[in-house]
């Protein structure tokens, strides 16, 4: 029997918002489906997606993904209107939407996508409730990361 492939591996990753981990403290994460059209799925398979400056908006009991740029392929269908920056609906349970909405009403809290990935034939979005970091927090995180690298380098080096 073969080993199961780890889902956290990069093989199913479409796009990642690296800036989010630098700019925010992540408090809670959710997994949501994304409502897409056919040409968008084809573009995602080709890896043409950017999550820079993307955020989640909750309006009238529905969650929406704003600012995601999916570049259309040159071979995309000609009979559909192609909008790379359109607002896309996120598929979440009502309790999750209510939780996100109530937390984003607090001062300093927002909801941002962390990554888009494949889960079987479906496109999923990992989103997180976050609080913004201040400049000194960012510097502290950078120092800790550098120290961990140095520690690993020292442990690896033969003496």
DSSP file (Angstrom, degrees, kcal/mol; ACC not computed):
  #  RESIDUE AA STRUCTURE BP1 BP2  ACC     N-H-->O    O-->H-N    N-H-->O    O-->H-N    TCO  KAPPA ALPHA  PHI   PSI    X-CA   Y-CA   Z-CA
    1    1 A X              0   0    0      0, 0.0     2,-0.1     0, 0.0     0, 0.0   0.000 360.0 360.0 360.0 137.3    0.0    0.0    0.0
    2    2 A X        -     0   0    0      1,-0.1     2,-0.2     3,-0.0     3,-0.0  -0.390 360.0-103.1 -81.2 158.8    1.3    3.5   -0.9
    3    3 A X        -     0   0    0     -2,-0.1     2,-0.2     1,-0.1    -1,-0.1  -0.532  37.3-109.7 -77.6 147.0    1.6    6.4    1.4
    4    4 A X        -     0   0    0     -2,-0.2     2,-0.3     1,-0.1    -1,-0.1  -0.568  35.9-112.3 -74.4 140.4   -1.0    9.1    1.4
    5    5 A X        -     0   0    0     -2,-0.2     2,-0.3     1,-0.1    -1,-0.1  -0.559  31.9-111.5 -75.2 134.2    0.4   12.3   -0.1
    6    6 A X    >   -     0   0    0     -2,-0.3     3,-1.2     1,-0.2    -1,-0.1  -0.506  19.2-149.2 -68.4 126.3    0.6   15.1    2.5
    7    7 A X  T 3  S+     0   0    0     -2,-0.3     5,-0.2     1,-0.3    -1,-0.2   0.693  92.6  64.9 -71.8 -19.2   -2.0   17.8    1.6
    8    8 A X  T 3  S+     0   0    0      3,-0.1    -1,-0.3     2,-0.0    -2,-0.1   0.565  80.5 109.0 -81.4  -6.5    0.2   20.6    3.0
    9    9 A X  S X  S-     0   0    0     -3,-1.2     3,-0.8     1,-0.1     4,-0.1  -0.152  84.7-109.7 -64.5 164.9    2.8   20.0    0.3
   10   10 A X  G >  S+     0   0    0      1,-0.2     3,-1.0     2,-0.1    -1,-0.1   0.524  99.2  89.4 -75.9  -6.1    3.3   22.5   -2.5
   11   11 A X  G 3  S+     0   0    0      1,-0.3    -1,-0.2   106,-0.0    -4,-0.1   0.787  95.5  36.0 -64.9 -28.4    1.8   20.2   -5.1
   12   12 A X  G <  S+     0   0    0     -3,-0.8   106,-2.9    -5,-0.2     2,-0.3   0.355  91.1 114.9-106.0   5.6   -1.8   21.5   -4.6
   13   13 A X  E <   +A  117   0A   0     -3,-1.0   104,-0.3   104,-0.2     3,-0.1  -0.606  33.5 174.4 -79.6 131.5   -0.9   25.1   -3.9
   14   14 A X  E     -     0   0A   0    102,-2.9     2,-0.3     1,-0.4    35,-0.2   0.846  67.1 -12.6 -97.9 -55.6   -2.2   27.7   -6.4
   15   15 A X  E     -A  116   0A   0    101,-1.5   101,-2.7    33,-0.1    -1,-0.4  -0.989  58.7-155.0-149.3 152.2   -1.2   31.0   -4.8
   16   16 A X  E     -A  115   0A   0     -2,-0.3     2,-1.0    99,-0.2    35,-0.3  -0.981  16.2-139.6-133.2 142.9    0.0   32.1   -1.4
   17   17 A X    >>  +     0   0    0     97,-3.5     4,-0.7    -2,-0.4     3,-0.7  -0.755  29.6 167.9-100.2  84.9   -0.3   35.5    0.3
   18   18 A X  H 3> S+     0   0    0     -2,-1.0     4,-0.9     1,-0.2     3,-0.5   0.819  71.7  63.9 -68.9 -31.0    3.2   35.7    1.9
   19   19 A X  H 3> S+     0   0    0      1,-0.2     4,-2.4     2,-0.2     3,-0.3   0.812  92.2  65.1 -63.0 -30.9    2.7   39.3    2.8
   20   20 A X  H <> S+     0   0    0     -3,-0.7     4,-2.1     1,-0.2    -1,-0.2   0.892  98.9  50.8 -61.9 -41.7   -0.2   38.5    5.2
   21   21 A X  H  < S+     0   0    0     -4,-0.7    -1,-0.2    -3,-0.5    -2,-0.2   0.787 114.6  45.2 -68.9 -25.8    2.1   36.5    7.6
   22   22 A X  H  < S+     0   0    0     -4,-0.9    -2,-0.2    -3,-0.3    -1,-0.2   0.854 118.9  40.0 -81.3 -37.6    4.5   39.5    7.7
   23   23 A X  H  < S+     0   0    0     -4,-2.4   110,-2.8   109,-0.1     2,-0.3   0.706 116.3  40.1 -86.4 -22.2    1.8   42.2    8.1
   24   24 A X  E  <  -B  132   0A   0     -4,-2.1     2,-0.5   108,-0.3   108,-0.2  -0.885  68.4-123.8-133.6 156.0   -0.6   40.4   10.5
   25   25 A X  E     -B  131   0A   0    106,-3.3   106,-1.9    -2,-0.3     2,-0.5  -0.892  37.3-135.2 -89.7 125.8   -1.0   38.2   13.6
   26   26 A X  E     +B  130   0A   0     -2,-0.5   104,-0.2   104,-0.2     3,-0.1  -0.744  31.5 169.2 -89.3 123.7   -3.1   35.3   12.5
   27   27 A X  E     +     0   0A   0    102,-2.8     2,-0.3    -2,-0.5   103,-0.2   0.837  63.0   1.1-100.8 -42.8   -5.8   34.4   15.1
   28   28 A X  E     -B  129   0A   0    101,-1.2   101,-2.9     2,-0.0    -1,-0.4  -0.996  61.8-149.9-151.1 141.5   -8.1   31.9   13.5
   29   29 A X  E     -B  128   0A   0     -2,-0.3     2,-0.3    99,-0.2    99,-0.2  -0.861   9.5-171.9-117.9 153.2   -8.3   30.2   10.1
   30   30 A X  E     -B  127   0A   0     97,-3.1    97,-2.2    -2,-0.3     2,-0.5  -0.929  18.8-134.4-134.1 157.3  -11.2   28.9    7.9
   31   31 A X  E     +B  126   0A   0     -2,-0.3     2,-0.4    95,-0.2    95,-0.2  -0.975  29.9 176.8-114.4 128.3  -11.5   26.9    4.8
   32   32 A X  E     -B  125   0A   0     93,-2.5    93,-3.3    -2,-0.5    60,-0.2  -0.960  27.0-125.6-131.7 147.4  -13.9   28.2    2.1
   33   33 A X  E     -BC 124  91A   0     58,-1.8    58,-2.9    -2,-0.4     2,-0.4  -0.511  25.4-136.2 -80.6 160.0  -14.8   27.1   -1.4
   34   34 A X  E     - C   0  90A   0     89,-1.3     2,-0.7    56,-0.2    89,-0.3  -0.982   6.5-135.0-123.6 129.1  -14.6   29.6   -4.2
   35   35 A X        +     0   0    0     54,-2.5    54,-0.4    -2,-0.4     2,-0.3  -0.736  40.1 168.9 -82.8 114.9  -17.3   30.1   -6.8
   36   36 A X        -     0   0    0     -2,-0.7     2,-0.2    52,-0.1    87,-0.0  -0.837  31.8-125.4-126.2 160.0  -15.5   30.4  -10.2
   37   37 A X     >  -     0   0    0     -2,-0.3     4,-1.6     1,-0.1     3,-0.4  -0.541  39.9 -97.2 -96.5 172.7  -16.3   30.3  -13.8
   38   38 A X  H  > S+     0   0    0      1,-0.2     4,-1.9     2,-0.2     5,-0.2   0.883 120.3  50.6 -60.4 -45.0  -14.7   27.9  -16.3
   39   39 A X  H  > S+     0   0    0      1,-0.2     4,-2.0     2,-0.2    34,-0.3   0.822 107.8  55.7 -66.2 -28.8  -11.9   30.2  -17.7
   40   40 A X  H  > S+     0   0    0     -3,-0.4     4,-2.4     2,-0.2    -1,-0.2   0.890 105.5  50.8 -69.5 -38.9  -10.9   31.1  -14.1
   41   41 A X  H  X S+     0   0    0     -4,-1.6     4,-2.2     2,-0.2    -2,-0.2   0.913 110.3  49.8 -64.2 -42.2  -10.3   27.4  -13.3
   42   42 A X  H  X S+     0   0    0     -4,-1.9     4,-1.2     1,-0.2    -1,-0.2   0.904 111.3  49.0 -63.3 -40.6   -8.2   26.9  -16.4
   43   43 A X  H  <>S+     0   0    0     -4,-2.0     5,-2.4     1,-0.2     4,-0.3   0.878 109.3  52.4 -66.4 -37.6   -6.1   30.0  -15.5
   44   44 A X  H ><5S+     0   0    0     -4,-2.4     3,-1.3     1,-0.2    -1,-0.2   0.885 104.6  55.7 -65.8 -37.6   -5.7   28.7  -11.9
   45   45 A X  H 3<5S+     0   0    0     -4,-2.2    -1,-0.2     1,-0.3    -2,-0.2   0.836 107.6  50.1 -61.8 -30.7   -4.4   25.3  -13.3
   46   46 A X  T 3<5S-     0   0    0     -4,-1.2    -1,-0.3    -5,-0.2    -2,-0.2   0.487 119.7-115.1 -84.2  -3.8   -1.8   27.3  -15.2
   47   47 A X  T < 5 +     0   0    0     -3,-1.3     2,-1.1    -4,-0.3    -3,-0.2   0.785  65.4 145.6  79.2  28.5   -0.9   29.2  -12.0
   48   48 A X      < +     0   0    0     -5,-2.4    23,-1.1    23,-0.1     2,-0.3  -0.590  31.3 111.6-101.2  72.2   -2.0   32.6  -13.0
   49   49 A X  E     -G   70   0B   0     -2,-1.1     2,-0.4   -35,-0.2    21,-0.2  -0.999  42.7-165.0-145.3 143.3   -3.3   34.1   -9.8
   50   50 A X  E     -G   69   0B   0     19,-2.0    19,-1.8    -2,-0.3   -33,-0.1  -0.998   9.4-174.4-130.4 133.4   -2.2   36.8   -7.4
   51   51 A X    >   +     0   0    0     -2,-0.4     3,-1.3   -35,-0.3     2,-0.2   0.198  41.1 133.1-107.1  13.7   -3.4   37.3   -3.8
   52   52 A X  T 3  S+     0   0    0      1,-0.3     3,-0.1    17,-0.1    17,-0.1  -0.474  80.9   2.5 -68.6 134.1   -1.6   40.6   -3.2
   53   53 A X  T 3  S+     0   0    0      1,-0.2     2,-0.3    -2,-0.2    -1,-0.3   0.805  97.0 145.3  58.8  34.1   -3.9   43.2   -1.6
   54   54 A X    <   +     0   0    0     -3,-1.3     2,-0.3    59,-0.1    59,-0.2  -0.789  20.5 171.1 -99.7 144.4   -6.8   40.8   -1.4
   55   55 A X  E     -D   66   0A   0     11,-2.0    11,-2.6    -2,-0.3     2,-0.4  -0.942  30.7-111.8-146.8 169.7   -9.3   40.9    1.4
   56   56 A X  E     -D   65   0A   0     55,-2.3     2,-0.4    -2,-0.3    55,-0.4  -0.869  24.9-167.9-107.5 135.4  -12.7   39.3    2.5
   57   57 A X  E     -D   64   0A   0      7,-2.4     7,-2.7    -2,-0.4     2,-0.6  -0.988   9.5-152.1-123.5 132.1  -15.8   41.4    2.8
   58   58 A X  E     +D   63   0A   0     -2,-0.4     2,-0.4     5,-0.2     5,-0.2  -0.920  25.6 165.3-105.6 120.9  -19.0   40.1    4.4
   59   59 A X  E >   -D   62   0A   0      3,-2.7     3,-1.3    -2,-0.6    -2,-0.1  -0.993  62.5 -11.3-140.6 128.2  -22.2   41.7    3.0
   60   60 A X  T 3  S-     0   0    0     -2,-0.4    -1,-0.1     1,-0.3     3,-0.1   0.853 128.2 -51.4  52.6  42.3  -25.8   40.7    3.4
   61   61 A X  T 3  S+     0   0    0      1,-0.2     2,-0.3    36,-0.1    -1,-0.3   0.636 119.0 102.6  75.2  14.8  -24.9   37.3    5.0
   62   62 A X  E <   -D   59   0A   0     -3,-1.3    -3,-2.7    35,-0.1     2,-0.4  -0.967  64.4-133.5-129.7 147.6  -22.5   36.4    2.2
   63   63 A X  E     -DE  58  90A   0     27,-0.6    27,-2.8    -2,-0.3     2,-0.4  -0.837  22.8-166.8-101.6 137.0  -18.7   36.4    2.1
   64   64 A X  E     -DE  57  89A   0     -7,-2.7    -7,-2.4    -2,-0.4     2,-0.7  -0.949  18.7-137.3-127.3 143.9  -16.9   37.9   -0.9
   65   65 A X  E     -DE  56  88A   0     23,-3.7    23,-2.1    -2,-0.4     2,-0.4  -0.894  28.9-171.4-100.5 112.6  -13.3   37.7   -2.1
   66   66 A X  E     +D   55   0A   0    -11,-2.6   -11,-2.0    -2,-0.7     3,-0.1  -0.857  57.8  18.4-110.2 140.0  -12.2   41.2   -3.4
   67   67 A X  S    S+     0   0    0     18,-0.4     2,-0.4    -2,-0.4    -1,-0.2   0.422  74.1 142.2  90.2  -0.3   -9.0   42.1   -5.1
   68   68 A X        -     0   0    0     18,-0.2     2,-0.7    -3,-0.2    -1,-0.3  -0.612  39.0-150.7 -75.6 128.7   -7.9   38.7   -6.4
   69   69 A X  E     -G   50   0B   0    -19,-1.8   -19,-2.0    -2,-0.4     2,-0.6  -0.895  16.0-179.0-106.1 115.3   -6.3   38.9   -9.8
   70   70 A X  E     -G   49   0B   0     14,-1.9     2,-0.4    -2,-0.7   -21,-0.2  -0.952  22.0-142.0-112.2 111.5   -6.7   35.9  -12.1
   71   71 A X        -     0   0    0    -23,-1.1   -23,-0.1    -2,-0.6     2,-0.1  -0.582  19.4-125.5 -75.4 125.3   -5.0   36.5  -15.4
   72   72 A X        -     0   0    0     -2,-0.4     2,-0.1     1,-0.1   -32,-0.1  -0.395  21.9-115.1 -71.3 148.2   -7.0   35.0  -18.3
   73   73 A X    >   -     0   0    0    -34,-0.3     3,-1.5     1,-0.1    -1,-0.1  -0.430  20.4-120.3 -73.9 155.7   -5.3   32.6  -20.7
   74   74 A X  T 3  S+     0   0    0      1,-0.3    -1,-0.1    -2,-0.1    -2,-0.1   0.740 115.8  55.3 -68.4 -21.1   -4.9   33.7  -24.3
   75   75 A X  T 3  S+     0   0    0      2,-0.0    -1,-0.3     3,-0.0     3,-0.1   0.191  82.1 133.7 -95.3  16.3   -6.9   30.6  -25.2
   76   76 A X  S <  S-     0   0    0     -3,-1.5     6,-0.0     1,-0.1    -4,-0.0  -0.222  70.3 -78.7 -66.3 158.2   -9.8   31.6  -23.0
   77   77 A X        -     0   0    0      1,-0.1     3,-0.4     2,-0.1    -1,-0.1  -0.269  33.4-153.4 -59.2 138.3  -13.3   31.4  -24.3
   78   78 A X  S    S+     0   0    0      1,-0.2    -1,-0.1    -3,-0.1     4,-0.1   0.604  86.6  65.9 -90.5 -13.1  -14.3   34.4  -26.5
   79   79 A X  S    S+     0   0    0      2,-0.1     2,-0.4     0, 0.0    -1,-0.2   0.380  92.7  70.9 -93.8   6.7  -18.0   34.2  -25.9
   80   80 A X  S    S-     0   0    0     -3,-0.4     2,-0.6   -41,-0.0    -4,-0.0  -0.926  87.6-112.8-118.9 148.7  -17.7   35.2  -22.2
   81   81 A X        -     0   0    0     -2,-0.4     2,-0.6     2,-0.0    -2,-0.1  -0.688  32.6-144.7 -78.3 120.5  -16.8   38.5  -20.7
   82   82 A X        +     0   0    0     -2,-0.6     2,-0.5    -4,-0.1   -10,-0.0  -0.787  23.0 174.8 -94.2 119.8  -13.4   38.1  -19.0
   83   83 A X    >   -     0   0    0     -2,-0.6     3,-1.2     1,-0.1   -13,-0.1  -0.910  10.6-171.5-124.6 100.6  -13.0   40.2  -15.8
   84   84 A X  T 3  S+     0   0    0     -2,-0.5   -14,-1.9     1,-0.2    -1,-0.1   0.809  85.3  40.5 -64.7 -30.6   -9.7   39.4  -14.1
   85   85 A X  T 3  S+     0   0    0    -16,-0.2   -18,-0.4     2,-0.0    -1,-0.2   0.061  83.0 140.9-107.7  25.2  -10.4   41.4  -10.9
   86   86 A X    <   -     0   0    0     -3,-1.2     2,-0.4   -16,-0.1   -18,-0.2  -0.221  60.3 -99.9 -68.8 159.2  -14.1   40.5  -10.4
   87   87 A X        -     0   0    0    -21,-0.1     2,-0.4   -20,-0.1   -21,-0.2  -0.658  40.6-156.0 -79.2 128.6  -15.5   39.9   -6.9
   88   88 A X  E     - E   0  65A   0    -23,-2.1   -23,-3.7    -2,-0.4     2,-0.3  -0.870  12.9-121.0-112.7 141.6  -15.8   36.2   -6.2
   89   89 A X  E     - E   0  64A   0    -54,-0.4   -54,-2.5    -2,-0.4     2,-0.4  -0.571  19.3-143.9 -81.7 139.0  -18.2   34.5   -3.8
   90   90 A X  E     -CE  34  63A   0    -27,-2.8     2,-0.8    -2,-0.3   -27,-0.6  -0.853  11.2-136.2-101.0 138.7  -16.8   32.4   -0.9
   91   91 A X  E     +C   33   0A   0    -58,-2.9   -58,-1.8    -2,-0.4     2,-0.3  -0.835  43.0 145.7-101.4 105.4  -18.8   29.3    0.1
   92   92 A X        -     0   0    0     -2,-0.8     2,-0.1   -60,-0.2   -60,-0.1  -0.882  51.2 -95.6-133.1 162.0  -18.9   29.1    3.9
   93   93 A X     >  -     0   0    0     -2,-0.3     4,-2.3     1,-0.1     5,-0.2  -0.451  38.6-113.9 -73.5 155.2  -21.4   27.9    6.5
   94   94 A X  H  > S+     0   0    0      1,-0.2     4,-2.6     2,-0.2     5,-0.2   0.862 116.7  54.1 -60.4 -37.3  -23.7   30.6    8.1
   95   95 A X  H  > S+     0   0    0      2,-0.2     4,-2.2     1,-0.2    -1,-0.2   0.894 109.0  48.4 -64.9 -39.2  -22.1   30.2   11.5
   96   96 A X  H  > S+     0   0    0      2,-0.2     4,-2.6     1,-0.2    -2,-0.2   0.914 111.9  48.8 -66.8 -42.4  -18.6   30.8   10.0
   97   97 A X  H  X S+     0   0    0     -4,-2.3     4,-2.8     1,-0.2    -2,-0.2   0.917 111.5  49.9 -62.5 -42.9  -19.8   33.9    8.1
   98   98 A X  H  X S+     0   0    0     -4,-2.6     4,-2.6     2,-0.2    -1,-0.2   0.898 111.2  49.4 -62.3 -40.6  -21.4   35.2   11.3
   99   99 A X  H  X S+     0   0    0     -4,-2.2     4,-2.2     2,-0.2    -2,-0.2   0.928 112.8  46.5 -64.3 -45.6  -18.2   34.6   13.2
  100  100 A X  H  X S+     0   0    0     -4,-2.6     4,-2.3     1,-0.2    -2,-0.2   0.926 113.4  49.5 -62.6 -44.6  -16.1   36.4   10.6
  101  101 A X  H  X S+     0   0    0     -4,-2.8     4,-0.8     1,-0.2    -2,-0.2   0.925 112.1  46.9 -62.2 -45.4  -18.6   39.3   10.5
  102  102 A X  H  < S+     0   0    0     -4,-2.6     4,-0.4     1,-0.2     3,-0.4   0.890 114.4  47.1 -66.4 -37.9  -18.7   39.7   14.2
  103  103 A X  H >< S+     0   0    0     -4,-2.2     3,-1.0     1,-0.2    -1,-0.2   0.850 107.5  55.4 -72.7 -34.0  -14.9   39.6   14.6
  104  104 A X  H 3< S+     0   0    0     -4,-2.3    -1,-0.2     1,-0.2    -2,-0.2   0.668  97.5  65.3 -74.5 -13.6  -14.2   42.0   11.7
  105  105 A X  T 3< S+     0   0    0     -4,-0.8    -1,-0.2    -3,-0.4    -2,-0.2   0.707  84.0  94.0 -76.9 -19.7  -16.4   44.6   13.4
  106  106 A X  S X  S-     0   0    0     -3,-1.0     3,-1.5    -4,-0.4     2,-0.2  -0.421  94.6 -93.7 -69.6 148.4  -13.9   44.8   16.3
  107  107 A X  T 3  S+     0   0    0      1,-0.2    -1,-0.1    -2,-0.1     3,-0.1  -0.425 107.7  11.8 -66.5 131.8  -11.3   47.5   16.0
  108  108 A X  T 3  S+     0   0    0      1,-0.3    24,-1.1    -2,-0.2     2,-0.3   0.331 100.1 116.5  87.4  -7.3   -8.1   46.4   14.3
  109  109 A X  E <   + F   0 131A   0     -3,-1.5     2,-0.3    -6,-0.2    -1,-0.3  -0.721  31.9 157.9 -97.5 145.0   -9.5   43.0   13.0
  110  110 A X  E     - F   0 130A   0     20,-2.1    20,-2.9    -2,-0.3     2,-0.4  -0.919  35.1-119.7-149.5 175.9   -9.8   42.0    9.4
  111  111 A X  E     + F   0 129A   0    -55,-0.4   -55,-2.3    -2,-0.3     2,-0.3  -0.990  32.4 171.5-127.1 124.6  -10.1   38.9    7.3
  112  112 A X  E     - F   0 128A   0     16,-2.0    16,-2.8    -2,-0.4     2,-0.3  -0.944  34.2-111.2-130.5 150.9   -7.6   38.1    4.6
  113  113 A X  E     - F   0 127A   0     -2,-0.3    14,-0.3   -59,-0.2   -59,-0.1  -0.633  22.1-170.8 -79.2 140.0   -6.9   35.0    2.4
  114  114 A X  E     -     0   0A   0     12,-3.9   -97,-3.5     1,-0.4     2,-0.3   0.816  63.6 -16.2 -95.8 -40.4   -3.7   33.2    3.1
  115  115 A X  E     -AF  16 126A   0     11,-1.3    11,-2.7   -99,-0.3     2,-0.4  -0.992  48.3-134.8-161.6 157.2   -3.6   30.8    0.1
  116  116 A X  E     +AF  15 125A   0   -101,-2.7  -102,-2.9    -2,-0.3  -101,-1.5  -0.954  37.8 162.2-112.1 137.5   -5.6   29.2   -2.7
  117  117 A X  E     -AF  13 124A   0      7,-2.4     7,-3.1    -2,-0.4     2,-0.4  -0.965  38.4-101.8-151.8 165.7   -5.2   25.5   -3.2
  118  118 A X  E     - F   0 123A   0   -106,-2.9     2,-0.4    -2,-0.3     5,-0.2  -0.744  22.8-176.0 -91.0 136.0   -6.7   22.4   -4.9
  119  119 A X  E >  S- F   0 122A   0      3,-2.8     3,-1.4    -2,-0.4     2,-0.3  -0.819  73.4 -52.9-129.4  91.6   -8.6   19.9   -2.8
  120  120 A X  T 3  S-     0   0    0     -2,-0.4    -1,-0.0     1,-0.2     0, 0.0  -0.632 120.2 -24.1  70.0-133.0   -9.4   17.2   -5.3
  121  121 A X  T 3  S+     0   0    0     -2,-0.3     2,-0.3    -3,-0.1    -1,-0.2   0.453 123.0  93.5 -87.3   1.4  -11.1   19.0   -8.2
  122  122 A X  E <  S- F   0 119A   0     -3,-1.4    -3,-2.8   -89,-0.0     2,-0.6  -0.646  71.3-131.2 -99.2 150.5  -12.2   21.9   -6.1
  123  123 A X  E     - F   0 118A   0    -89,-0.3   -89,-1.3    -2,-0.3     2,-0.3  -0.880  28.8-171.3 -98.2 125.6  -10.5   25.2   -5.4
  124  124 A X  E     -BF  33 117A   0     -7,-3.1    -7,-2.4    -2,-0.6     2,-0.5  -0.851  13.0-149.1-117.2 153.2  -10.4   26.1   -1.7
  125  125 A X  E     -BF  32 116A   0    -93,-3.3   -93,-2.5    -2,-0.3     2,-0.7  -0.986   6.4-149.2-122.1 125.3   -9.3   29.3    0.0
  126  126 A X  E     -BF  31 115A   0    -11,-2.7   -12,-3.9    -2,-0.5   -11,-1.3  -0.856  26.4-178.2 -92.4 117.1   -7.7   29.4    3.4
  127  127 A X  E     -BF  30 113A   0    -97,-2.2   -97,-3.1    -2,-0.7     2,-0.4  -0.832   8.3-157.4-118.0 157.5   -8.7   32.6    5.1
  128  128 A X  E     -BF  29 112A   0    -16,-2.8   -16,-2.0    -2,-0.3     2,-0.5  -0.978  21.6-128.2-138.0 143.9   -7.8   34.0    8.4
  129  129 A X  E     +BF  28 111A   0   -101,-2.9  -102,-2.8    -2,-0.4  -101,-1.2  -0.814  47.2 180.0 -83.5 126.5   -9.1   36.5   11.0
  130  130 A X  E     -BF  26 110A   0    -20,-2.9   -20,-2.1    -2,-0.5     2,-0.4  -0.862  31.4-146.7-133.5 160.8   -6.1   38.7   11.6
  131  131 A X  E     -BF  25 109A   0   -106,-1.9  -106,-3.3    -2,-0.3   -22,-0.2  -0.992  37.8-107.3-124.6 135.8   -4.9   41.7   13.7
  132  132 A X  E     -B   24   0A   0    -24,-1.1     2,-0.3    -2,-0.4  -108,-0.3  -0.308  28.5-131.5 -65.6 142.1   -2.4   44.1   12.2
  133  133 A X        -     0   0    0   -110,-2.8     2,-0.2     2,-0.0    -1,-0.1  -0.645  15.5-132.2 -88.4 149.6    1.2   44.1   13.4
  134  134 A X    >>  -     0   0    0     -2,-0.3     4,-1.9     1,-0.1     3,-0.6  -0.540  33.4 -97.0 -92.8 169.8    3.0   47.3   14.4
  135  135 A X  H 3> S+     0   0    0      1,-0.3     4,-2.1     2,-0.2     5,-0.2   0.872 123.4  51.5 -57.8 -41.8    6.5   48.1   13.1
  136  136 A X  H 3> S+     0   0    0      1,-0.2     4,-2.0     2,-0.2    -1,-0.3   0.830 107.9  53.6 -67.7 -30.0    8.2   46.9   16.3
  137  137 A X  H <> S+     0   0    0     -3,-0.6     4,-2.3     2,-0.2    -1,-0.2   0.895 107.7  50.5 -68.0 -39.5    6.3   43.5   16.1
  138  138 A X  H  X S+     0   0    0     -4,-1.9     4,-2.2     2,-0.2    -2,-0.2   0.912 111.0  48.6 -64.2 -42.5    7.5   43.1   12.5
  139  139 A X  H  X S+     0   0    0     -4,-2.1     4,-2.3     1,-0.2    -1,-0.2   0.899 110.5  51.3 -64.2 -39.9   11.1   43.7   13.6
  140  140 A X  H  X S+     0   0    0     -4,-2.0     4,-2.3     2,-0.2    -2,-0.2   0.910 109.5  49.7 -63.6 -43.0   10.8   41.3   16.5
  141  141 A X  H  X S+     0   0    0     -4,-2.3     4,-2.2     1,-0.2    -1,-0.2   0.902 110.5  50.9 -61.9 -41.4    9.5   38.6   14.1
  142  142 A X  H  X S+     0   0    0     -4,-2.2     4,-2.3     2,-0.2    -2,-0.2   0.900 109.7  50.0 -63.2 -42.1   12.4   39.2   11.8
  143  143 A X  H  X S+     0   0    0     -4,-2.3     4,-2.4     2,-0.2    -2,-0.2   0.914 110.8  49.4 -63.6 -43.3   14.9   38.9   14.6
  144  144 A X  H  X S+     0   0    0     -4,-2.3     4,-2.3     2,-0.2    -2,-0.2   0.909 110.9  49.7 -62.6 -42.0   13.4   35.6   15.8
  145  145 A X  H  X S+     0   0    0     -4,-2.2     4,-2.0     2,-0.2    -2,-0.2   0.911 111.7  48.4 -64.1 -42.7   13.4   34.2   12.3
  146  146 A X  H  X S+     0   0    0     -4,-2.3     4,-2.4     1,-0.2    -2,-0.2   0.904 111.0  50.9 -63.3 -41.2   17.1   35.1   11.8
  147  147 A X  H  X S+     0   0    0     -4,-2.4     4,-2.7     1,-0.2    -2,-0.2   0.898 108.2  51.6 -63.9 -40.9   18.0   33.6   15.2
  148  148 A X  H  X S+     0   0    0     -4,-2.3     4,-2.3     2,-0.2    -1,-0.2   0.897 110.3  49.9 -62.7 -39.9   16.3   30.3   14.3
  149  149 A X  H  X S+     0   0    0     -4,-2.0     4,-2.2     2,-0.2    -2,-0.2   0.931 111.9  47.3 -62.8 -45.8   18.2   30.2   11.0
  150  150 A X  H  X S+     0   0    0     -4,-2.4     4,-2.5     2,-0.2    -2,-0.2   0.908 110.9  51.8 -62.9 -42.2   21.5   30.8   12.8
  151  151 A X  H  X S+     0   0    0     -4,-2.7     4,-2.3     1,-0.2    -1,-0.2   0.922 110.8  47.7 -59.4 -45.4   20.7   28.2   15.4
  152  152 A X  H  X S+     0   0    0     -4,-2.3     4,-1.8     1,-0.2    -1,-0.2   0.885 111.5  50.9 -64.5 -38.2   20.0   25.6   12.7
  153  153 A X  H  X S+     0   0    0     -4,-2.2     4,-1.9     2,-0.2    -2,-0.2   0.903 111.0  48.3 -65.0 -42.3   23.2   26.5   10.9
  154  154 A X  H  < S+     0   0    0     -4,-2.5    -2,-0.2     1,-0.2    -1,-0.2   0.900 111.7  49.4 -65.5 -41.6   25.2   26.1   14.1
  155  155 A X  H  < S+     0   0    0     -4,-2.3    -1,-0.2     1,-0.2    -2,-0.2   0.839 113.1  47.7 -67.1 -33.4   23.6   22.7   14.9
  156  156 A X  H  < S+     0   0    0     -4,-1.8    -1,-0.2    -5,-0.2    -2,-0.2   0.849  90.1  94.4 -76.7 -34.7   24.3   21.5   11.4
  157  157 A X  S  < S-     0   0    0     -4,-1.9     2,-0.2    -5,-0.1    -4,-0.0  -0.352  77.5-123.8 -67.7 133.6   27.9   22.5   11.1
  158  158 A X              0   0    0      1,-0.1    -1,-0.1    -2,-0.1    -2,-0.1  -0.508 360.0 360.0 -75.9 142.5   30.5   19.8   12.0
  159  159 A X              0   0    0     -2,-0.2    -1,-0.1     0, 0.0    -2,-0.1   0.385 360.0 360.0-113.3 360.0   32.9   20.7   14.8
